[in-house]
């Protein structure tokens, strides 16, 4: 089941109890397409058109719109 849900302007993100992330809604700016596919997440948050997830090792993964630097050079699942 889900342990957290976050909502952006036109998309949503869910955090499963196994540490994986699920996204749904609009994908016009990569809100869904660029979501991480690995596990190990402990927290999620959404802005209007971007999302952020915190991994259990303290690293942050961001995806979605980056029109005004909402994202940064965050580690990826492989990073």
Secondary structure by P-SEA (a helix, b strand, c coil): ccccccccccbbbbbcccbbbbbbcccccccccccccccccccccccccbbbbbccccbbbbbcccccccccccccccc
